[in-house]
Amino acid sequence: MSSSEKTQSLLNIIRQADNFPNFSTGYPERHPINGKRLIPLYLSQKDFQNKIEPIGILPAIFINEIKNEKGLKILSIMKKLNEKEKSEKRKIKEEQKKSKNSNEDKSKQQNEITKGKEKEKEKRKEDYKITVLAIYFSDEVNAKGVEGRTEVMARLVDRWKNEKKFGYALKAWTGEKISIYASTRSLFWQKDKELKNKARKPFGNVAFEIERAAAPIFGFTTLGVDLIAYQDEGDKFGVWVRKLENDSQQSKGRYRTVNTVSGAIAAGKTPLDAVIVAAREEAGWAEELIKSNAKTAGLISLFQISKWGGLLPCCDYVYDLKLPSEDPQTPKKVGEDNAFQLLSISELFSALENNEFTPNSSAIIIDFLIRHGHITAENEPNYLEIIRRLHRRTGIAGPGH
């Protein structure tokens, strides 16, 4: 590769796509933006005690939104405060007292003995705080399997939508459910041989299904597919990219380009199912072309934080589609929102360095360029770190683990 094709390290581009900080614990325990605790969600309380990968992680500040939800249980402990924590808690309480209406009825007389007991009881309360450790499903719900847990989560998310809560996430409501997975090490799968065998099959460890837009609220692992179509005719190597002509959710002048085809994996579907649908809807390609020519090329995993602080651990199944030279079947513009363009390798690098690709598509393109030998340890000083970041550990359960 000539130096004119690649002029700078691509690590900063990967950092945009994988912008969740590294963590040394089993799963992320603090939100990287506000430092607040993240509460793990499990199938059962024993899964938390066994320290397996959680289904998701919910910011502690959202606990009040689910504490009375039928079918969900909250595991908590009462913890004794240290002197500093006691002092801070008392200061907050004093400030709350001062803010009360000064005209409040002060004529109430109470028995001094009773009053003293209440004060002592209140003081003891001040020495402790309740700490939520985990959320899990009730035994009654788990007995109903995937359907029971799906019902609980649908009821919760539908209520939020109707009450116009979490609008920053649920405004992107799709009406499409995705599968959410529980670790294959969960004791739930060990209850009987049939459950255990099912969980060990590809995509067999489904915990429940949920509206796709709600996933970042809970930090669930989401699955997607990405296909890159290319033409390779000796010295002419080109990659088809898609230019977004009407993308209101992206900044003007930036992030207007994506890889050839991409899509989410709907509940009950496989990556191949999803890529066939996406190829037809976005590029006008027939199922036969994809089945005959698309090659699975692995998977990338990233952990992203959305603009509003949503948690997005994601796994994308990657496909390469080498278009036949005798009948290239170039992608067709479908609808009015996108157009396709064939870019050379040097043009791809230029587009990457100019931030023309969405962060996720940048990662997919870089992975493609690595696999096809255009990014190597010899021309990329941060090659090892880029490889690691494209296949990072998220700490959240997914298919088969």
NUTORVO-702443 format. One record per residue (C-alpha): residue in one letter; x, y, z. Coordinates in Angstrom, 1 decimal. Layout:
N
{"A"; {X; Y; Z}}
...
END
This chain:
401
{"M"; {0.0; 0.0; 0.0}}
{"S"; {1.3; 3.4; -0.9}}
{"S"; {1.6; 6.1; 1.8}}
{"S"; {-0.8; 8.2; -0.2}}
{"E"; {-3.6; 5.7; 0.5}}
{"K"; {-3.2; 5.8; 4.3}}
{"T"; {-1.8; 8.9; 5.9}}
{"Q"; {-2.6; 8.5; 9.6}}
{"S"; {-3.4; 5.9; 12.3}}
{"L"; {-7.0; 4.7; 12.3}}
{"L"; {-7.2; 4.1; 16.1}}
{"N"; {-9.1; 7.3; 16.8}}
{"I"; {-11.8; 6.2; 14.4}}
{"I"; {-12.1; 2.9; 16.2}}
{"R"; {-12.3; 4.8; 19.5}}
{"Q"; {-15.4; 6.6; 18.2}}
{"A"; {-17.1; 3.3; 17.4}}
{"D"; {-16.0; 1.6; 20.6}}
{"N"; {-16.2; 4.4; 23.1}}
{"F"; {-17.0; 2.6; 26.3}}
{"P"; {-13.9; 2.6; 28.6}}
{"N"; {-12.2; -0.6; 29.5}}
{"F"; {-13.2; -2.2; 32.8}}
{"S"; {-11.5; -4.8; 34.9}}
{"T"; {-14.6; -6.2; 36.6}}
{"G"; {-16.7; -9.1; 35.2}}
{"Y"; {-19.2; -6.5; 33.7}}
{"P"; {-19.3; -2.7; 33.8}}
{"E"; {-20.4; -1.6; 37.3}}
{"R"; {-20.3; 2.2; 36.9}}
{"H"; {-21.7; 4.4; 34.1}}
{"P"; {-18.7; 6.0; 32.5}}
{"I"; {-20.4; 9.4; 32.1}}
{"N"; {-21.9; 10.0; 35.5}}
{"G"; {-20.2; 7.4; 37.7}}
{"K"; {-23.5; 6.0; 38.9}}
{"R"; {-23.9; 2.3; 39.6}}
{"L"; {-25.1; -0.1; 37.0}}
{"I"; {-27.4; -2.8; 38.2}}
{"P"; {-27.2; -6.3; 36.5}}
{"L"; {-30.2; -8.1; 35.3}}
{"Y"; {-30.3; -12.0; 35.6}}
{"L"; {-32.7; -14.8; 35.1}}
{"S"; {-32.4; -15.7; 38.7}}
{"Q"; {-30.9; -14.6; 42.0}}
{"K"; {-28.5; -17.5; 42.0}}
{"D"; {-27.0; -16.4; 38.6}}
{"F"; {-26.0; -13.1; 40.4}}
{"Q"; {-24.5; -15.1; 43.3}}
{"N"; {-22.6; -17.3; 40.8}}
{"K"; {-21.1; -14.2; 39.1}}
{"I"; {-22.0; -15.1; 35.5}}
{"E"; {-22.4; -12.6; 32.7}}
{"P"; {-25.6; -10.6; 33.2}}
{"I"; {-28.4; -10.3; 30.6}}
{"G"; {-28.0; -6.5; 30.8}}
{"I"; {-27.1; -3.6; 33.0}}
{"L"; {-29.5; -0.9; 34.1}}
{"P"; {-28.5; 2.5; 35.6}}
{"A"; {-29.4; 2.5; 39.3}}
{"I"; {-31.3; 5.8; 38.9}}
{"F"; {-33.9; 3.8; 36.9}}
{"I"; {-34.7; 1.4; 39.7}}
{"N"; {-37.7; 3.4; 40.8}}
{"E"; {-39.2; 2.8; 37.3}}
{"I"; {-39.3; -1.0; 37.8}}
{"K"; {-39.5; -1.6; 41.6}}
{"N"; {-43.2; -2.3; 41.5}}
{"E"; {-43.2; -4.2; 38.2}}
{"K"; {-44.9; -7.6; 38.6}}
{"G"; {-42.6; -10.4; 37.6}}
{"L"; {-39.3; -8.6; 38.4}}
{"K"; {-37.5; -9.0; 41.7}}
{"I"; {-34.9; -6.7; 43.3}}
{"L"; {-32.1; -8.1; 45.4}}
{"S"; {-30.8; -5.5; 47.9}}
{"I"; {-28.9; -5.3; 51.2}}
{"M"; {-28.8; -2.9; 54.1}}
{"K"; {-25.3; -1.5; 54.5}}
{"K"; {-23.9; 0.3; 57.5}}
{"L"; {-22.6; 3.8; 56.6}}
{"N"; {-19.1; 5.0; 57.5}}
{"E"; {-18.8; 8.3; 59.4}}
{"K"; {-18.3; 10.3; 56.2}}
{"E"; {-21.3; 8.8; 54.6}}
{"K"; {-23.4; 9.4; 57.8}}
{"S"; {-22.4; 13.0; 57.8}}
{"E"; {-23.3; 13.6; 54.2}}
{"K"; {-26.7; 11.9; 54.6}}
{"R"; {-27.5; 14.0; 57.7}}
{"K"; {-26.6; 17.2; 55.8}}
{"I"; {-28.9; 16.3; 53.0}}
{"K"; {-31.7; 15.6; 55.5}}
{"E"; {-31.1; 18.9; 57.3}}
{"E"; {-31.3; 20.8; 54.0}}
{"Q"; {-34.6; 19.0; 53.2}}
{"K"; {-36.0; 20.0; 56.6}}
{"K"; {-35.1; 23.7; 56.0}}
{"S"; {-36.8; 23.7; 52.6}}
{"K"; {-40.2; 22.7; 54.1}}
{"N"; {-42.9; 25.3; 54.4}}
{"S"; {-42.1; 27.4; 57.5}}
{"N"; {-45.8; 27.9; 58.1}}
{"E"; {-46.3; 24.2; 58.7}}
{"D"; {-48.4; 23.4; 61.7}}
{"K"; {-46.1; 23.5; 64.7}}
{"S"; {-48.8; 23.0; 67.4}}
{"K"; {-48.7; 19.2; 67.3}}
{"Q"; {-47.9; 17.9; 70.7}}
{"Q"; {-46.4; 14.4; 71.1}}
{"N"; {-45.6; 12.4; 74.1}}
{"E"; {-41.9; 13.0; 74.9}}
{"I"; {-41.2; 9.4; 75.4}}
{"T"; {-42.7; 8.5; 72.0}}
{"K"; {-40.8; 11.3; 70.5}}
{"G"; {-37.6; 10.1; 72.0}}
{"K"; {-38.1; 6.6; 70.7}}
{"E"; {-38.9; 7.9; 67.2}}
{"K"; {-35.8; 10.0; 67.2}}
{"E"; {-33.7; 7.1; 68.3}}
{"K"; {-35.3; 4.9; 65.6}}
{"E"; {-34.7; 7.6; 63.0}}
{"K"; {-31.1; 7.9; 64.1}}
{"R"; {-30.6; 4.2; 63.6}}
{"K"; {-32.0; 4.4; 60.1}}
{"E"; {-29.6; 7.1; 59.3}}
{"D"; {-26.7; 4.8; 60.0}}
{"Y"; {-27.7; 2.5; 57.1}}
{"K"; {-28.5; 2.7; 53.4}}
{"I"; {-30.1; 0.2; 51.1}}
{"T"; {-28.0; -0.9; 48.2}}
{"V"; {-29.6; -2.7; 45.2}}
{"L"; {-27.4; -5.5; 44.0}}
{"A"; {-29.3; -7.1; 41.1}}
{"I"; {-32.6; -7.5; 39.3}}
{"Y"; {-34.0; -10.9; 38.4}}
{"F"; {-37.2; -12.6; 37.2}}
{"S"; {-39.6; -14.3; 39.6}}
{"D"; {-39.9; -18.1; 39.7}}
{"E"; {-43.5; -17.8; 38.4}}
{"V"; {-42.3; -15.8; 35.4}}
{"N"; {-39.3; -18.1; 34.7}}
{"A"; {-41.7; -21.1; 34.8}}
{"K"; {-43.4; -19.6; 31.7}}
{"G"; {-40.1; -19.5; 29.9}}
{"V"; {-39.3; -17.1; 27.0}}
{"E"; {-43.0; -16.1; 26.6}}
{"G"; {-43.4; -15.2; 30.3}}
{"R"; {-40.3; -13.0; 30.4}}
{"T"; {-41.2; -11.4; 27.1}}
{"E"; {-44.6; -10.5; 28.5}}
{"V"; {-43.1; -8.8; 31.5}}
{"M"; {-40.6; -6.8; 29.5}}
{"A"; {-43.2; -5.8; 26.9}}
{"R"; {-45.6; -4.6; 29.6}}
{"L"; {-42.8; -2.5; 31.2}}
{"V"; {-41.6; -0.9; 28.0}}
{"D"; {-45.1; -0.3; 26.7}}
{"R"; {-46.0; 1.5; 29.9}}
{"W"; {-42.9; 3.7; 29.5}}
{"K"; {-43.8; 4.5; 26.0}}
{"N"; {-47.4; 5.4; 26.9}}
{"E"; {-46.2; 7.6; 29.8}}
{"K"; {-43.7; 9.2; 27.5}}
{"K"; {-40.7; 8.1; 29.6}}
{"F"; {-37.2; 7.5; 28.1}}
{"G"; {-38.3; 9.5; 25.0}}
{"Y"; {-34.6; 9.9; 24.0}}
{"A"; {-34.6; 6.1; 23.4}}
{"L"; {-38.2; 5.1; 22.7}}
{"K"; {-38.8; 7.9; 20.1}}
{"A"; {-36.9; 5.5; 17.8}}
{"W"; {-39.6; 2.8; 18.3}}
{"T"; {-39.5; 0.3; 15.5}}
{"G"; {-42.3; -2.2; 16.3}}
{"E"; {-39.6; -4.9; 15.8}}
{"K"; {-38.6; -7.2; 18.5}}
{"I"; {-35.1; -8.6; 19.0}}
{"S"; {-33.8; -11.5; 21.0}}
{"I"; {-32.0; -10.9; 24.2}}
{"Y"; {-29.8; -13.7; 25.6}}
{"A"; {-28.9; -15.1; 29.0}}
{"S"; {-25.6; -16.8; 29.7}}
{"T"; {-25.5; -20.5; 28.9}}
{"R"; {-24.0; -20.9; 32.4}}
{"S"; {-27.3; -19.8; 34.0}}
{"L"; {-28.7; -22.4; 36.4}}
{"F"; {-32.0; -21.9; 34.6}}
{"W"; {-30.7; -23.9; 31.6}}
{"Q"; {-29.5; -26.7; 33.9}}
{"K"; {-33.0; -27.5; 35.2}}
{"D"; {-33.5; -30.3; 32.7}}
{"K"; {-31.8; -32.0; 29.8}}
{"E"; {-34.1; -30.4; 27.2}}
{"L"; {-33.5; -26.9; 28.3}}
{"K"; {-29.7; -27.5; 28.6}}
{"N"; {-29.5; -28.9; 25.1}}
{"K"; {-31.6; -26.1; 23.6}}
{"A"; {-29.4; -23.4; 25.2}}
{"R"; {-26.3; -25.0; 23.7}}
{"K"; {-27.7; -24.8; 20.1}}
{"P"; {-26.9; -21.8; 18.0}}
{"F"; {-28.9; -18.8; 19.2}}
{"G"; {-30.7; -21.2; 21.7}}
{"N"; {-30.1; -19.3; 24.9}}
{"V"; {-32.8; -16.7; 24.3}}
{"A"; {-34.0; -15.2; 27.6}}
{"F"; {-36.8; -13.0; 26.0}}
{"E"; {-37.7; -10.7; 23.2}}
{"I"; {-38.0; -6.9; 23.4}}
{"E"; {-38.7; -3.8; 21.3}}
{"R"; {-35.4; -2.9; 19.7}}
{"A"; {-35.4; 0.7; 20.7}}
{"A"; {-35.5; -0.2; 24.4}}
{"A"; {-32.2; -2.2; 24.3}}
{"P"; {-29.9; 0.7; 25.2}}
{"I"; {-31.9; 1.5; 28.3}}
{"F"; {-31.0; -1.9; 29.7}}
{"G"; {-27.6; -2.3; 28.1}}
{"F"; {-28.6; -5.5; 26.3}}
{"T"; {-26.4; -7.0; 23.6}}
{"T"; {-27.8; -6.2; 20.2}}
{"L"; {-27.0; -8.2; 17.1}}
{"G"; {-26.7; -6.9; 13.5}}
{"V"; {-25.4; -7.9; 10.1}}
{"D"; {-23.1; -5.9; 7.8}}
{"L"; {-22.3; -6.9; 4.2}}
{"I"; {-19.6; -5.3; 2.1}}
{"A"; {-19.9; -5.7; -1.7}}
{"Y"; {-16.7; -5.3; -3.7}}
{"Q"; {-15.3; -5.8; -7.2}}
{"D"; {-11.8; -7.2; -7.7}}
{"E"; {-10.5; -7.1; -11.2}}
{"G"; {-6.8; -7.3; -10.9}}
{"D"; {-5.5; -3.8; -10.4}}
{"K"; {-9.0; -2.5; -10.1}}
{"F"; {-10.3; -3.1; -6.5}}
{"G"; {-13.4; -1.2; -5.5}}
{"V"; {-15.9; -1.2; -2.6}}
{"W"; {-19.5; -0.3; -2.8}}
{"V"; {-20.7; 2.2; -0.1}}
{"R"; {-24.0; 3.8; 0.5}}
{"K"; {-24.5; 7.5; 0.7}}
{"L"; {-27.3; 8.6; 3.0}}
{"E"; {-29.2; 11.4; 1.3}}
{"N"; {-31.8; 11.9; 4.0}}
{"D"; {-30.6; 11.1; 7.5}}
{"S"; {-32.0; 13.5; 10.0}}
{"Q"; {-30.3; 11.8; 12.9}}
{"Q"; {-26.8; 12.6; 11.7}}
{"S"; {-24.9; 15.8; 11.8}}
{"K"; {-24.8; 17.8; 8.7}}
{"G"; {-21.7; 17.3; 6.6}}
{"R"; {-20.5; 14.3; 8.6}}
{"Y"; {-21.3; 10.6; 9.0}}
{"R"; {-23.2; 10.5; 5.7}}
{"T"; {-21.7; 7.2; 4.4}}
{"V"; {-22.3; 3.6; 5.5}}
{"N"; {-21.1; 0.2; 4.2}}
{"T"; {-23.0; -1.5; 1.4}}
{"V"; {-25.8; -3.3; 3.4}}
{"S"; {-26.6; -3.5; 7.1}}
{"G"; {-29.5; -4.4; 9.4}}
{"A"; {-30.6; -5.7; 12.8}}
{"I"; {-31.3; -9.3; 13.4}}
{"A"; {-35.0; -9.6; 14.3}}
{"A"; {-36.2; -12.1; 16.9}}
{"G"; {-36.3; -15.6; 15.7}}
{"K"; {-34.0; -14.9; 12.7}}
{"T"; {-30.4; -15.9; 11.9}}
{"P"; {-27.7; -13.6; 10.6}}
{"L"; {-28.1; -15.1; 7.1}}
{"D"; {-31.9; -14.4; 7.2}}
{"A"; {-31.2; -10.8; 8.2}}
{"V"; {-28.5; -10.2; 5.6}}
{"I"; {-30.8; -11.6; 2.8}}
{"V"; {-33.6; -9.2; 3.9}}
{"A"; {-31.3; -6.2; 4.2}}
{"A"; {-29.7; -6.9; 0.8}}
{"R"; {-33.1; -7.0; -0.9}}
{"E"; {-34.5; -3.9; 0.9}}
{"E"; {-31.4; -1.7; 0.6}}
{"A"; {-29.7; -2.9; -2.6}}
{"G"; {-32.3; -4.7; -4.6}}
{"W"; {-30.3; -8.0; -4.6}}
{"A"; {-32.1; -11.3; -5.0}}
{"E"; {-31.8; -14.0; -2.3}}
{"E"; {-30.0; -16.3; -4.8}}
{"L"; {-27.1; -13.8; -5.3}}
{"I"; {-26.6; -13.6; -1.5}}
{"K"; {-26.8; -17.3; -0.9}}
{"S"; {-24.4; -18.1; -3.8}}
{"N"; {-21.8; -15.4; -3.4}}
{"A"; {-21.9; -13.9; 0.1}}
{"K"; {-19.3; -15.3; 2.4}}
{"T"; {-19.4; -15.1; 6.2}}
{"A"; {-16.3; -13.2; 7.3}}
{"G"; {-16.5; -13.3; 11.1}}
{"L"; {-17.9; -11.0; 13.7}}
{"I"; {-16.9; -7.7; 15.4}}
{"S"; {-18.0; -6.7; 18.9}}
{"L"; {-18.0; -3.1; 20.1}}
{"F"; {-19.3; -1.3; 23.2}}
{"Q"; {-20.8; 2.1; 22.5}}
{"I"; {-22.3; 4.9; 24.5}}
{"S"; {-25.1; 6.8; 22.8}}
{"K"; {-25.4; 10.6; 22.9}}
{"W"; {-28.0; 10.4; 25.7}}
{"G"; {-25.9; 7.9; 27.7}}
{"G"; {-27.5; 4.6; 26.5}}
{"L"; {-25.4; 1.5; 26.7}}
{"L"; {-24.9; -0.4; 23.4}}
{"P"; {-22.8; -3.6; 23.6}}
{"C"; {-23.2; -4.9; 20.0}}
{"C"; {-22.1; -7.8; 17.9}}
{"D"; {-22.2; -7.5; 14.1}}
{"Y"; {-21.9; -10.6; 11.8}}
{"V"; {-19.9; -9.6; 8.8}}
{"Y"; {-20.3; -10.8; 5.2}}
{"D"; {-18.2; -10.2; 2.1}}
{"L"; {-19.9; -10.2; -1.3}}
{"K"; {-17.5; -10.4; -4.2}}
{"L"; {-19.6; -9.4; -7.2}}
{"P"; {-19.1; -11.7; -10.2}}
{"S"; {-16.9; -9.9; -12.9}}
{"E"; {-19.0; -11.4; -15.7}}
{"D"; {-22.2; -10.1; -14.2}}
{"P"; {-21.4; -7.6; -11.4}}
{"Q"; {-25.0; -6.9; -10.5}}
{"T"; {-24.2; -3.6; -9.0}}
{"P"; {-26.4; -2.4; -6.1}}
{"K"; {-29.6; -0.6; -7.1}}
{"K"; {-30.9; 2.5; -5.4}}
{"V"; {-34.0; 1.6; -3.5}}
{"G"; {-36.2; 4.5; -2.4}}
{"E"; {-35.1; 8.1; -2.2}}
{"D"; {-32.9; 7.9; 0.9}}
{"N"; {-29.7; 6.5; -0.4}}
{"A"; {-27.4; 6.1; -3.4}}
{"F"; {-24.5; 3.8; -4.0}}
{"Q"; {-20.9; 4.7; -5.0}}
{"L"; {-17.9; 2.6; -5.9}}
{"L"; {-14.8; 3.7; -4.0}}
{"S"; {-11.2; 2.7; -4.6}}
{"I"; {-9.0; 1.8; -1.7}}
{"S"; {-7.4; 5.2; -1.6}}
{"E"; {-10.8; 6.8; -1.6}}
{"L"; {-11.9; 4.6; 1.2}}
{"F"; {-9.0; 5.7; 3.4}}
{"S"; {-9.7; 9.3; 2.5}}
{"A"; {-13.4; 9.0; 3.5}}
{"L"; {-12.4; 7.3; 6.8}}
{"E"; {-9.9; 10.0; 7.7}}
{"N"; {-12.5; 12.7; 6.8}}
{"N"; {-15.1; 11.1; 9.2}}
{"E"; {-17.5; 10.5; 6.3}}
{"F"; {-18.6; 7.1; 7.6}}
{"T"; {-20.8; 6.5; 10.6}}
{"P"; {-18.7; 5.2; 13.6}}
{"N"; {-20.1; 1.7; 13.3}}
{"S"; {-19.6; 1.6; 9.5}}
{"S"; {-16.0; 2.8; 10.0}}
{"A"; {-15.3; -0.2; 12.2}}
{"I"; {-16.8; -2.5; 9.6}}
{"I"; {-14.8; -1.0; 6.7}}
{"I"; {-11.6; -1.1; 8.8}}
{"D"; {-12.2; -4.8; 9.6}}
{"F"; {-12.7; -5.4; 5.9}}
{"L"; {-9.4; -3.6; 5.0}}
{"I"; {-7.5; -5.7; 7.6}}
{"R"; {-8.9; -9.0; 6.3}}
{"H"; {-8.0; -8.1; 2.7}}
{"G"; {-4.5; -7.0; 3.5}}
{"H"; {-4.8; -3.2; 3.0}}
{"I"; {-4.2; -2.5; 6.7}}
{"T"; {-1.2; -4.4; 8.1}}
{"A"; {1.1; -4.3; 11.1}}
{"E"; {3.7; -2.7; 8.7}}
{"N"; {1.6; 0.4; 7.9}}
{"E"; {-0.6; 0.8; 11.0}}
{"P"; {1.3; 1.6; 14.2}}
{"N"; {-1.7; 0.7; 16.4}}
{"Y"; {-2.5; -2.5; 14.5}}
{"L"; {-2.7; -4.7; 17.7}}
{"E"; {-4.9; -2.3; 19.6}}
{"I"; {-7.3; -1.9; 16.6}}
{"I"; {-7.6; -5.7; 16.3}}
{"R"; {-8.4; -5.9; 20.0}}
{"R"; {-10.9; -3.1; 19.9}}
{"L"; {-12.8; -4.7; 17.0}}
{"H"; {-13.3; -7.9; 19.1}}
{"R"; {-13.6; -6.5; 22.6}}
{"R"; {-15.1; -8.1; 25.7}}
{"T"; {-18.4; -6.4; 26.7}}
{"G"; {-19.2; -8.5; 29.9}}
{"I"; {-22.8; -8.9; 28.8}}
{"A"; {-24.4; -12.2; 27.7}}
{"G"; {-24.9; -12.9; 24.1}}
{"P"; {-25.6; -16.0; 21.9}}
{"G"; {-23.8; -19.1; 23.1}}
{"H"; {-22.1; -17.6; 26.1}}
END
